[in-house]
């Protein structure tokens, strides 16, 4: 065959093979993907609604998704939905999530009362049995102010930080194992704010900040609150992130009936539920036919049922199983799901050392004290438990509105940042108090008080304290407390005091005379703080007094007198609570020298002191206590001590006994028979009684000694968030007995 024809045939063959390959290439590619109908796997978005404790149902839904190997590629959530969603998106396993959520004491989480033992001695509520309540009302520019939320969230943030500890901070939310978005709202404008980066725990904390209940979070110049007010079911956010298919978990509120809307709180809750339902309905309208809606049956449950987490999880699981046939269409092979979980679940390194500690102190509290109470040093291994204990110690001082921490990775290594924000609304504040004691036999004792404190001076802890009382024992006092520096525990404290109390002279159970004793003094104390437990001090006090007879023979004198005292003493207070304490102790000891050469009408020396020591077992508490005073010389009548009252010597009216020397022993027993706890406060109810023994010595010829004086009481008591209350009966020798109703913090009366 001619060469030309051979070449022509060769070219034709090559041409045919070339086009045969081109035309068959799509078929080859399809064969590689098994079938011409198969497409790339869909990007699955998970949308989790807000709803408080109802959000535990989300965990049950996640369990079903994992059991059926359904991968999630992005997550959006609001409020409780953001808490669960952020955990899943940041690589937390379901067992880890369940363990932390179930181990959390939700009542304690929302309770932010500072540990009394950790508070500075002079800021301890109920110190020296003062009547002033523990509630502080701030003053700013002449107006009364209150916190922006009932709960500041101090205990919530550490929980979230522990839950998201696998995530770095700050984090790019698109670079988490699963892209994530939490919906928050700008409190000023009402617009949705959806951060793309930042500290994950802080953003989630903002997303759950129910207005009025949780304080808002400041972020990038905005005050952020719960995103549920603008978008409780963020379907649109998941679509914007590129989700092909959505799994949406809605938490329908159990709306109340008309007969259940009888209180402002119930009406307010209903309005919030209706608002959430309305904006969720708009979001559900964005769902497509291929999207899957899961709606747990939550009838009978409320957003505050945190203790029912197991039940709510189960309801979420049951709801997901109802649509499991739809969900199965999204499942992948076991090998593919294992690969997915390996990418989602991150390892967490716990052996990192702290390269540096940075204190961001927005308060006047000295930085050296902050570091001491934090108790963590640089170059130590990072121990989250130790950090949280240090943060709690700082918060328990009662000086801060918020104490938070975060970690950051830098070129230097892992850094710890501690942020402290002062209680701005408590730079100046007032407290009110009341104590009413009535024996229904004409002897009543009432006290109404108002206290003002201004701490807005310097970084040393300087404050001015003004206190006034009216009632049976009217009294006014002012004190300037001046630490010598922020580096040392020494202080000076000038004071002025003026007051009046009864001085009743009795013999053989009969009144001889009743005096009104007016006294006033100015003093200067110098002392040393003994940590948070107490202080030691020396005081010079100069004053005056006047005895005015109300009842008694005209032959009984009325006169004025002068005082000039040198006092050295120590006060300690480590009780857990001031009313019905269950542990700790309180003690005081003082030497008082009245010095005639310094201007006093008489010279004498007195040793006085007291002790309170409770011991608890189960719900029962036995409290040992007592106080005493010994005067080594003859004590003048105008400086006599007065005793009596429900918690002093029950059965005897307040200030109805006088003595120059006294020794009082008390044994209290009380049993906590009931308790009511809420996430914000609690009520405790007690029954109990007391036995009191006193030995009284008098330097007054008309008033005999009482070497053995017995008294006792039986009572019911309630420790409330505002003031304690008592209902009891007191009985004593000489036929003395009384029925008491007492409201407010009762204490040992001013002896002198």
C-alpha positions in Angstrom: 0.0 0.0 0.0 1.4 3.4 -0.8 3.0 5.3 2.0 0.5 8.1 1.5 -2.5 5.9 2.2 -0.8 4.4 5.3 -0.3 7.9 6.7 -3.9 8.8 6.0 -5.2 5.8 7.7 -3.0 6.5 10.7 -4.3 10.1 11.0 -7.9 8.9 10.7 -7.3 6.3 13.5 -5.8 8.9 15.8 -8.6 11.3 15.1 -11.2 8.7 15.9 -9.5 7.7 19.2 -9.1 11.3 20.2 -12.8 12.1 19.9 -13.8 8.8 21.4 -11.8 9.7 24.5 -13.4 13.2 24.7 -16.9 11.9 24.3 -16.4 9.2 26.9 -14.7 11.3 29.6 -17.9 12.4 31.3 -19.0 8.8 31.5 -15.7 7.9 33.1 -16.0 10.7 35.6 -19.6 9.6 36.5 -18.4 6.0 36.8 -15.9 7.2 39.4 -18.8 8.7 41.5 -20.8 5.5 41.2 -23.9 7.0 39.4 -24.8 10.0 37.2 -27.3 11.2 39.8 -25.0 11.5 42.9 -24.1 15.0 44.0 -21.6 16.5 46.6 -22.7 16.0 50.2 -25.0 18.8 51.5 -23.7 21.3 54.0 -26.0 20.7 57.1 -26.8 23.6 59.4 -28.1 23.2 62.9 -30.3 26.0 64.3 -31.0 25.9 68.1 -33.6 28.1 69.6 -33.4 29.9 73.0 -35.6 29.0 75.9 -33.7 28.9 79.2 -33.7 25.4 80.8 -35.8 24.1 77.9 -32.6 24.2 75.9 -31.5 20.9 77.6 -33.7 19.4 74.9 -31.0 20.3 72.4 -28.6 17.8 74.0 -31.2 15.1 73.4 -31.4 16.1 69.8 -27.7 16.0 69.4 -27.6 12.5 70.8 -30.0 11.2 68.1 -27.9 13.0 65.4 -24.8 11.2 66.6 -26.5 7.8 66.9 -27.5 8.0 63.3 -24.2 9.5 62.0 -25.6 12.8 60.8 -22.8 15.4 60.5 -23.3 19.0 61.3 -21.3 21.5 59.3 -22.3 24.8 61.0 -24.3 25.9 64.0 -26.3 29.0 64.9 -28.1 29.6 68.3 -29.7 32.1 70.6 -29.5 32.2 74.4 -29.5 28.6 75.7 -29.3 27.5 72.1 -26.1 29.4 71.8 -24.7 27.7 75.0 -25.3 24.2 73.6 -24.4 25.2 70.0 -21.1 26.8 70.9 -20.1 23.8 72.9 -20.7 21.4 70.0 -19.1 23.8 67.5 -16.0 24.2 69.6 -15.3 20.5 69.8 -17.0 19.4 73.1 -18.1 15.8 73.1 -21.7 15.0 74.2 -20.5 13.1 77.4 -18.4 16.2 78.3 -21.3 18.5 77.7 -23.8 16.4 79.7 -21.4 15.9 82.6 -20.8 19.6 83.0 -24.4 20.7 82.6 -25.7 18.0 85.0 -23.0 18.7 87.6 -23.8 22.4 87.7 -25.6 23.7 90.8 -27.9 26.1 88.9 -29.2 27.7 92.1 -25.7 28.6 93.1 -24.9 29.7 89.5 -27.5 32.5 89.7 -26.8 33.3 93.3 -24.1 35.9 93.6 -23.9 36.7 97.3 -20.3 37.1 98.3 -18.8 34.8 100.9 -19.1 36.7 104.1 -15.9 35.4 105.5 -13.9 36.7 102.5 -15.3 40.2 102.8 -13.2 43.0 104.4 -14.0 43.1 108.1 -15.5 46.6 108.0 -17.8 45.6 105.1 -19.2 42.4 106.6 -23.0 42.5 106.8 -24.3 42.3 110.3 -21.0 43.0 111.9 -21.5 43.7 115.7 -25.1 42.8 115.2 -25.8 46.1 113.4 -29.5 46.5 112.4 -28.8 47.7 108.9 -29.8 45.3 106.2 -27.5 43.8 103.6 -29.2 45.4 100.6 -27.3 48.4 99.3 -28.9 51.2 97.3 -26.5 53.2 95.3 -26.4 57.0 94.9 -25.1 58.8 91.8 -25.4 62.5 91.3 -28.1 62.8 93.9 -30.2 60.0 92.5 -30.8 56.5 93.6 -29.4 53.8 91.3 -29.7 50.0 91.2 -27.8 47.4 89.2 -28.6 46.9 85.5 -29.5 43.3 86.2 -30.6 41.1 89.1 -27.7 38.7 88.2 -24.4 40.1 87.1 -23.4 36.7 85.7 -20.2 36.3 87.8 -20.7 32.6 88.2 -22.1 32.0 84.7 -18.9 33.0 82.8 -16.6 30.5 84.5 -19.1 27.7 83.6 -19.0 28.8 80.0 -15.2 29.1 80.0 -14.9 25.6 81.3 -17.4 24.4 78.7 -15.4 26.0 75.9 -11.9 25.5 77.2 -10.9 23.8 73.9 -11.4 27.0 72.1 -8.6 29.7 72.0 -9.4 33.2 72.9 -10.1 35.4 71.1 -11.4 33.1 68.4 -12.4 33.4 64.8 -15.8 31.8 64.9 -15.4 30.6 61.2 -12.2 28.7 62.3 -13.8 26.7 65.0 -14.2 23.0 64.2 -17.7 24.0 63.1 -18.5 27.6 62.0 -20.7 29.2 64.7 -22.8 32.2 65.3 -24.6 33.4 68.4 -27.4 36.0 68.1 -27.2 39.0 70.5 -29.1 42.3 70.5 -27.9 45.9 70.9 -29.8 47.2 74.0 -29.7 50.7 72.7 -31.0 50.2 69.2 -32.8 46.8 69.4 -30.8 45.6 66.4 -29.4 42.1 66.1 -25.7 41.8 66.6 -24.0 38.6 65.4 -20.3 38.7 66.3 -17.9 36.7 64.0 -15.0 36.7 66.5 -14.1 37.3 70.1 -14.1 35.5 73.4 -16.6 32.6 72.8 -17.7 32.5 76.5 -18.3 36.2 76.6 -20.3 36.3 73.4 -22.5 33.4 74.6 -22.9 35.1 77.9 -24.2 38.1 76.1 -26.6 36.0 74.0 -28.3 34.7 77.2 -28.5 38.0 79.0 -32.2 38.3 79.5 -32.9 42.0 80.0 -33.6 43.0 83.6 -32.5 39.6 84.9 -28.9 39.4 83.6 -26.7 42.5 83.4 -25.8 43.3 79.7 -22.3 42.6 78.3 -20.3 45.5 76.8 -18.6 44.4 73.6 -17.0 46.7 71.0 -18.8 49.7 72.4 -22.2 48.1 72.5 -24.4 46.8 75.3 -25.4 43.4 74.3 -28.4 41.4 75.7 -30.3 38.2 74.9 -30.7 37.8 71.2 -34.1 36.3 71.7 -35.7 39.7 71.7 -34.8 40.0 68.0 -34.2 36.5 66.7 -34.9 33.5 68.9 -34.6 31.0 66.0 -31.7 32.1 63.7 -32.7 30.3 60.5 -31.6 33.3 58.4 -28.1 33.3 60.0 -27.6 29.7 59.1 -28.7 30.3 55.5 -26.3 33.2 55.2 -23.5 30.9 56.3 -24.2 28.7 53.3 -26.3 25.8 54.8 -27.8 23.6 52.1 -30.1 21.7 54.6 -31.3 22.9 58.0 -32.1 20.9 61.1 -34.1 23.4 63.2 -34.9 22.8 66.9 -37.7 25.0 68.1 -38.6 25.3 71.8 -42.3 26.2 72.0 -43.2 28.1 75.2 -46.0 26.7 77.3 -48.2 29.8 77.3 -50.3 30.4 80.5 -54.0 30.5 80.6 -56.0 33.5 81.8 -56.5 32.2 85.3 -52.7 31.8 85.6 -52.0 35.5 84.7 -52.9 37.0 88.1 -49.5 38.5 88.9 -47.3 41.1 87.2 -44.5 38.5 87.0 -46.8 36.0 85.2 -48.0 38.7 82.8 -44.4 39.8 82.1 -43.3 36.2 81.4 -46.3 35.7 79.1 -45.4 38.9 77.1 -41.8 37.6 76.6 -43.0 34.2 75.5 -45.4 35.8 73.0 -42.6 38.0 71.6 -40.3 35.1 71.2 -43.0 33.1 69.5 -43.7 35.9 67.0 -40.1 36.4 65.8 -39.6 32.6 65.7 -42.6 32.3 63.4 -41.0 34.7 61.0 -37.9 32.6 60.9 -39.8 29.4 60.4 -41.2 31.0 57.3 -37.7 31.0 55.8 -37.4 27.2 56.0 -37.6 25.2 52.8 -39.3 21.9 52.0 -36.0 20.0 52.4 -35.3 21.4 55.9 -36.2 19.5 59.0 -38.1 21.0 62.0 -37.8 19.3 65.4 -40.3 20.5 68.1 -40.0 18.8 71.5 -43.2 18.6 73.5 -42.4 20.8 76.5 -45.8 21.3 77.9 -45.7 21.7 81.7 -42.0 22.8 81.7 -40.7 26.3 82.1 -37.5 28.2 81.2 -36.4 28.0 84.9 -36.6 24.2 85.3 -32.8 23.7 85.3 -33.1 20.8 87.9 -35.1 18.9 85.3 -32.4 18.7 82.8 -32.6 14.8 82.4 -36.3 15.0 81.6 -35.9 17.8 79.1 -33.0 15.9 77.3 -35.3 12.9 77.0 -38.0 15.0 75.4 -35.5 16.4 72.9 -34.4 12.8 72.0 -38.1 11.7 71.6 -38.8 14.6 69.3 -35.8 13.9 67.1 -36.8 10.2 66.8 -40.2 11.3 65.5 -38.5 12.7 62.3 -35.7 10.1 62.2 -36.7 8.9 58.8 -36.1 12.4 57.4 -32.8 12.7 59.4 -31.5 9.3 58.0 -31.4 10.8 54.5 -28.5 13.0 55.8 -26.5 10.2 57.4 -23.1 9.1 56.2 -21.1 5.9 56.4 -19.4 4.9 59.7 -16.0 5.6 58.2 -17.0 9.1 57.0 -18.6 9.9 60.4 -15.5 8.8 62.3 -13.5 11.1 60.1 -15.9 13.9 60.7 -15.8 13.5 64.5 -12.0 13.4 64.5 -12.1 16.8 62.8 -14.7 18.2 65.1 -13.4 17.0 68.5 -10.2 18.8 69.4 -7.5 17.7 71.9 -7.0 20.1 74.8 -3.6 20.6 76.2 -3.6 21.1 80.0 0.1 21.3 80.6 0.7 24.8 79.3 2.5 27.2 81.6 1.4 30.7 82.4 3.9 33.0 80.6 2.5 36.2 82.0 -0.4 37.6 84.1 -2.0 40.9 83.2 -4.3 42.7 85.6 -6.9 45.0 84.0 -8.1 46.8 87.2 -11.0 49.2 86.7 -11.4 49.8 90.4 -9.5 51.4 93.3 -8.7 48.1 94.9 -4.9 47.9 95.3 -3.2 45.7 92.6 -0.9 44.0 95.2 -3.9 42.8 97.1 -5.4 41.5 93.9 -2.4 39.5 93.2 -2.2 38.2 96.7 -5.8 37.0 96.7 -5.5 35.6 93.1 -2.8 33.4 94.5 -1.3 32.5 91.1 2.1 33.2 89.9 3.8 33.4 86.5 5.6 30.3 85.1 3.2 28.0 87.0 1.2 25.4 85.1 -2.2 26.6 84.1 -4.7 25.1 86.5 -8.3 26.2 85.7 -9.5 25.1 89.1 -6.9 27.2 90.9 -7.7 30.2 88.6 -11.4 29.9 89.4 -10.7 29.7 93.1 -8.6 32.9 92.9 -11.3 34.7 90.9 -13.9 33.6 93.5 -11.7 34.9 96.4 -11.5 38.3 94.7 -15.3 38.5 94.0 -16.1 37.4 97.5 -14.4 40.5 98.9 -17.6 42.3 97.9 -15.6 45.1 96.3 -16.3 44.2 92.6 -19.2 44.1 90.3 -17.5 41.6 88.2 -14.2 39.6 88.2 -13.4 37.7 85.1 -10.5 36.0 83.4 -9.5 34.9 80.0 -6.4 33.2 78.4 -4.6 34.4 75.3 -2.0 32.7 73.2 0.9 35.1 72.2 4.5 34.8 71.0 5.4 34.8 74.7 3.2 31.8 75.4 -0.1 31.4 77.3 -1.2 34.5 79.1 -3.7 35.0 81.9 -5.7 38.2 81.8 -7.8 39.1 84.9 -10.4 41.9 84.6 -11.9 43.6 87.6 -14.8 46.1 87.4 -15.8 48.0 90.5 -19.4 48.5 91.7 -19.8 51.9 90.3 -23.3 52.2 91.6 -22.0 51.5 95.1 -19.3 54.2 95.3 -21.9 55.9 97.5 -24.7 53.9 98.9 -27.3 53.7 101.7 -28.6 50.9 103.8 -31.8 50.8 105.8 -32.6 48.8 108.9 -35.3 48.1 111.4 -35.7 46.1 114.5 -39.0 45.8 116.4 -39.3 43.8 119.6 -42.6 43.7 121.5 -43.5 41.6 124.5 -47.2 42.7 124.5 -47.0 43.9 128.1 -46.1 47.5 127.4 -42.4 47.0 127.0 -41.5 47.4 123.3 -38.3 48.3 121.7 -38.1 49.5 118.1 -35.2 50.9 116.1 -35.2 52.4 112.6 -31.9 53.2 111.0 -30.3 54.7 107.9 -26.7 54.3 107.1 -24.7 56.1 104.4 -21.2 55.2 103.1 -19.1 57.0 100.6 -16.1 55.1 99.3 -15.3 57.3 96.3 -12.0 58.8 97.6 -8.7 57.1 96.8 -7.1 53.7 96.1 -6.3 53.2 99.7 -9.9 52.2 100.7 -10.8 55.4 102.5 -14.5 55.9 103.3 -16.8 58.0 105.4 -19.6 56.3 107.3 -22.7 58.1 108.7 -25.3 56.2 110.7 -28.5 57.3 112.4 -31.2 55.5 114.4 -34.5 56.6 115.9 -36.6 54.7 118.4 -36.0 53.7 122.0 -32.3 54.1 121.7 -31.8 57.0 119.2 -28.2 57.3 118.1 -26.0 59.0 115.5 -22.4 58.3 114.6 -19.9 59.4 112.0 -16.5 57.8 111.2 -13.7 58.6 108.7 -11.8 55.4 108.0 -8.3 56.3 106.6 -5.8 53.5 105.7 -2.3 54.9 105.9 -1.4 53.5 102.4 -2.5 50.9 99.9 0.5 48.8 100.8 0.0 48.5 104.5 -2.8 47.3 106.7 -2.6 50.2 109.2 -5.3 52.8 109.6 -6.6 55.8 111.6 -10.3 56.4 112.2 -11.7 59.6 113.8 -15.3 59.2 115.1 -18.1 61.1 116.7 -21.1 59.5 118.5 -24.1 60.8 120.3 -27.0 58.7 121.6 -29.5 58.1 124.4 -30.7 54.9 126.1 -32.7 53.9 129.2 -31.1 53.1 132.5 -33.6 51.3 134.7 -32.9 50.7 138.4 -34.7 47.7 139.9 -34.7 46.0 143.3 -36.5 42.7 144.1 -38.4 42.9 140.8 -39.7 46.4 141.3 -38.6 49.6 139.5 -36.8 52.1 141.7 -36.1 54.7 139.0 -35.9 55.1 135.3 -33.2 57.4 133.8 -32.7 58.7 130.3 -28.9 58.6 129.7 -27.6 61.0 127.1 -24.0 60.6 126.0 -21.7 61.8 123.3 -18.0 61.5 122.4 -15.4 62.1 119.9 -12.5 59.7 119.4 -9.5 58.8 117.3 -8.6 55.2 116.7 -5.3 53.8 115.2 -5.2 50.2 114.3 -4.2 47.3 112.1 -6.4 45.2 109.9 -6.0 41.4 110.5 -6.8 40.3 107.0 -10.5 39.9 106.5 -11.1 38.4 109.9 -10.9 41.5 112.1 -8.8 44.3 113.4 -6.8 45.4 116.5 -6.9 49.1 117.5 -6.2 51.6 120.3 -8.6 54.5 120.8 -8.7 57.8 122.7 -12.2 58.9 123.3 -13.4 62.2 125.0 -17.0 62.9 125.8 -19.8 64.0 128.0 -23.0 62.6 129.5 -26.1 63.6 131.3 -28.6 61.6 133.5 -32.2 62.8 133.5 -34.7 61.1 135.8 -38.0 60.1 134.2 -39.4 57.9 137.1 -38.3 57.8 140.7 -38.0 59.7 143.9 -37.2 63.4 143.6 -34.3 62.7 146.0 -32.6 60.7 143.3 -30.0 62.9 141.7 -29.8 64.2 138.1 -26.4 65.3 136.9 -23.9 65.6 134.1 -20.5 64.0 133.8 -17.4 63.8 131.6 -15.7 60.9 130.0 -12.1 60.4 128.9 -11.2 56.8 127.9 -8.2 55.0 126.6 -9.2 51.7 124.9 -7.2 48.9 123.4 -9.1 46.1 121.8 -9.4 43.4 119.1 -12.5 42.4 117.1 -12.8 39.2 115.1 -15.7 38.0 113.0 -15.5 34.8 110.9 -19.2 33.7 111.0 -20.7 32.4 107.8 -23.9 34.5 108.2 -24.9 37.0 110.8 -28.3 35.6 111.6 -28.6 31.9 112.6 -24.9 31.2 111.9 -23.9 27.6 111.3 -20.1 27.8 111.4 -17.2 30.2 112.2 -16.9 32.4 115.3 -17.0 35.9 116.5 -15.0 37.3 119.4 -14.0 40.6 120.9 -11.8 41.7 123.8 -11.1 45.2 125.1 -9.5 47.1 128.0 -11.1 50.4 128.8 -9.4 52.9 131.1 -11.3 55.9 132.3 -8.6 58.5 133.2 -9.5 61.3 135.5 -6.3 63.2 134.6 -7.5 63.4 131.0 -10.8 64.9 132.0 -13.0 62.1 133.1 -15.2 62.5 136.2 -13.9 59.2 137.6 -11.0 56.8 137.1 -11.6 53.1 136.7 -10.4 50.1 134.5 -12.7 47.6 132.8 -12.0 44.4 130.8 -14.9 43.4 128.5 -15.3 40.8 125.8 -17.6 38.4 124.1 -17.7 35.1 122.1 -20.1 33.5 119.6 -19.3 29.9 118.5 -21.8 27.9 116.5 -21.5 24.2 115.7 -23.7 22.4 113.2 -24.6 18.8 112.6 -27.1 18.1 109.9 -29.9 20.6 110.1 -29.2 21.3 113.8 -27.0 24.0 115.2 -25.8 24.5 118.8 -24.4 28.0 119.4 -22.3 28.8 122.4 -21.8 32.4 123.4 -21.6 34.9 126.1 -20.1 38.3 127.1 -18.6 39.8 130.2 -17.3 43.0 131.8 -15.2 43.3 135.0 -14.6 46.7 136.5 -11.7 46.7 138.9 -12.7 49.9 140.8 -16.1 51.2 141.8 -18.1 52.0 138.7 -20.1 55.2 138.9 -23.9 54.9 138.3 -23.8 57.0 135.2 -21.5 54.5 133.5 -23.5 51.4 134.6 -24.1 48.7 132.0 -27.7 47.8 130.9 -28.9 44.4 129.9 -32.1 42.6 128.8 -34.0 41.7 125.7 -35.0 38.7 123.6 -31.5 37.6 122.5 -29.7 38.9 125.6 -31.7 37.9 128.6 -35.2 36.8 127.4 -38.1 37.5 129.7 -36.5 40.8 130.8 -37.3 44.0 128.8 -34.5 45.7 127.0 -32.3 47.8 129.3 -34.3 46.7 132.3 -31.2 45.4 134.3 -28.2 47.3 135.3 -24.8 46.2 136.6 -21.3 47.3 137.3 -19.9 43.9 136.4 -21.7 41.1 134.4 -21.1 37.6 133.1 -23.6 36.2 130.7 -23.5 32.7 129.2 -25.8 31.6 126.4 -26.6 28.3 124.8 -28.8 28.4 121.7 -30.2 25.5 119.7 -32.0 25.9 116.4 -33.2 23.4 113.9 -33.8 24.2 110.2 -37.1 22.6 109.6 -37.8 24.0 106.1 -36.0 25.8 103.3 -37.2 27.5 100.2 -34.6 28.0 97.5 -34.9 30.0 94.3 -32.2 30.9 91.7 -31.9 34.4 93.3 -32.5 34.1 97.0 -33.6 31.7 99.7 -35.7 31.5 102.9 -34.8 29.3 105.8 -37.1 28.5 108.7 -36.0 27.5 112.2 -37.4 26.4 115.5 -35.3 26.5 118.7 -34.7 27.8 122.1 -32.0 29.2 124.4 -30.8 28.9 128.0 -29.2 32.0 129.5 -27.3 32.3 132.7 -26.1 35.7 134.1 -24.2 36.9 137.2 -24.7 40.6 137.8 -22.8 42.7 140.3 -23.9 46.2 141.3 -21.9 49.0 142.9 -25.2 50.8 143.6 -26.4 50.4 147.2 -30.1 50.5 146.2 -29.6 47.7 143.5 -28.7 44.3 144.9 -26.4 41.8 143.2 -27.9 39.0 141.2 -25.2 36.2 141.4 -27.5 33.6 139.7 -30.0 34.8 137.1 -31.6 32.3 134.7 -33.6 33.0 131.6 -34.7 31.1 128.5 -36.7 31.2 125.3 -38.5 29.1 122.8 -38.9 30.6 119.3 -39.7 30.2 115.6 -37.4 32.1 113.3 -37.0 32.9 109.6 -33.9 34.0 107.8 -35.2 36.0 104.9 -33.3 38.0 102.1 -34.2 41.2 103.8 -34.4 40.8 107.6 -34.7 37.9 110.1 -38.0 37.5 112.0 -38.8 35.8 115.3 -41.9 34.7 117.2 -41.1 33.4 120.7 -41.7 33.3 124.4 -39.1 34.4 127.0 -39.2 33.4 130.6 -37.0 34.3 133.6 -36.8 34.3 137.3 -38.9 36.5 139.5 -41.9 35.6 137.4 -40.7 37.5 134.5 -42.1 36.3 131.1 -42.9 37.8 127.8 -44.2 36.8 124.3 -42.0 38.3 121.6 -42.6 39.2 118.0 -39.4 40.5 116.5 -38.7 41.8 113.0 -35.2 42.8 112.1 -31.7 42.0 113.2 -31.7 42.0 117.0 -28.6 42.2 119.0 -27.0 42.7 122.3 -28.0 46.2 123.4 -25.6 49.1 123.8 -24.3 48.2 127.3 -23.2 51.7 128.2 
